Amino acid sequence: MNKTNLKGLYVALFSLCATAATYGADPSGSWRGAIEVPNSPISIAIQLKSEGGKHTGTIDIPVQRIIGFALSNIAIHSNQVQFDMAGIPGSPRFDGTLNDSGTEIAGTFNQGGQSLTFSLERVHDA
């Protein structure tokens, strides 16, 4: 391979890596985890879907008898994942980061001025 072809290969590989880093892994799928409340983590399950640039999702919080509650204001930018639970007192909001392998989301759960950590593991892809 001559130097011109090798240089072209390096440029193509760099572009591919930069594109992957910009867009990150797709968080669509099923997730299970917990909100870390002192002495009693709250189990949660999240379903996320992305279709045509539109994001939808639901949350289950069995201990609170919340099943299939529609998430709102879902935003996915690179490896940042954010969503709200509209209409719930205290305006719950999740702000998380998707790891590079796309297997975990970890971040902060905010509600009514209180801030707790949460973590989710991917159960399966969409």
N, C-alpha and C positions, 0 to 999 in steps of 0.2 A: 504494500500500500504506500503510495507516495505521500509527501508532506501535505499537499493540498487536500487529498481525500481524508487524511488523518485529521487535519484541522476541521474539515466539515463534519466528521464524525463526532469530534469533541463538542462542537457547537450544537449539534443535534442532541447529544446526550445532556448537555447543560440545560438546553431548552426544555427537554422532557422532565428533568429533575426540578427545575424552577416551576413548571406547570403543576407538578404533583404537590410541591410544597405550598403553592398558592391555594389550590383547591382542597387539599387534604382528603381524608377518607370520608366517605358518605355515611352519615349517622343514621340513615334509614334502617329500620329494623326494630327488634324487640330488645329491651334493656331491663335488667333487674338490679336492685340495689337498696340503699337506705339513706335517709336523712339522719345525720348523727345528732340525736337528742341525748343529752347526758343521762346515762344509766338505762336508756331504753330506745335504741335505734328504731326508726319508723320505716318499715319495709315499703318500697314503692316499685311499680312496674310502669314502664313507659313504652309506647308504640310511636315510632316516627316514620313518616312517609314523605317522600319528595317526588313530585310529578310535575314536569314542565316548569320547573322553577318555583312551584308553589309547595309550601310545607304544611303538613297537617300532623296531628298527633293526639294521643289520649294518655291519661294517667290513671293508674289504679293505686289507691291507698287503702288496702283491706281493713286495717285497724279503725279507720274512720268511715268505713262502708262507702267509700268512693270508688266506683268501678266505671271505667270508660268515660271519664270526665274529659271533655274536649279542651285541649290546650289552645292558647291564643298567643298572638304576637310572636310566633316562632320565627327565630332568625338564626340562620346558619351562615357564618362567614369564615372561610378557611377552616380552622379547627375550633372556632368558637360556636357554642350552641346555647341559645337562650330561649326561654319560653315562660309564659305567665299562666296563671289560673284565674281568668276573669270571673268576677262576681263572687269570689270567696273573700270573706273579711280579712283585712290585713294585706290584700293584694300580693299573694305569693308569686315570687319570681325565682327562676332557676337561671344561673349564669355558670356555664361549665366549659371545660376544655376537653376536646376529643384528643386522645393520645395518638401518636404517629401511626400506630398499627391499627387504629380504628376499633380497638377492643374495650376501651374504657372511657367514660366521661366522668370527670370530677370537677367540683366547684363549690359554689356558695348558693344556699337556699335562703332567701330573704322573705320575711313576712312580719308585718306589723312592727317594724323597727328592730326585729331580732334577726341575727345572721348566724346560720348553721352551715356546716359542710355537708355535702352529699357526694355519693359515688355510685356509679352504675357500671355494670358489666354487660357486654353484648351477649344476648342469649342466642339470637340468630339474625341474619340479614333479612331485609324486607322481601 
